[in-house]
Amino acid sequence: MSSDIPENSYVTDTMAVVLHLEQRRSSQRVKTVFNEALRAEAKIYVPAIVFAEILYLTAKHRISASLADVQRLLRENPTIEETPLSLAVVSAASEITDIPELHDRLIAGSARLLRFPLLTNDPKIQASRFIQTIW
């Protein structure tokens, strides 16, 4: 992670990235956050598990966004950055007892560890008492 983190820092889940890449309907707030990141006015962290979910969803033909699209997004926008799946993330995820699905818990664990709001439209994640969400 960069040492100069903008005040506006967020973690994103898979669907927020996919909706951005595919220019599909998203909340105005999430659109604003992505636009701020594209202008280097905000920072978005993409948990590594998001890449695995995009790979899976692409292979199942559920989305048109690809890993190449994500790589391009990160390469062209230094304020959108990968955050690794680490023991610290898994440990933070283990504290989250109200999100049952493992991948969602790991994404939420990244937000909990970094102490940034999570961009998500998932109602189960939004209902969590362990993290702040934005949609």
ABEGO torsion letter per residue (X at the ends): XBABBBABBBBBBAAAAAAAAAGBBBBAAAAAAAAAAAAGABBBBBBAAAAAAAAAAAAAGABABBAAAAAAAAAABAABBBBBBBAAAAAAAAABAABABAAAAAAAAAAAAAGBBBBBABAAAAABAABBBBX
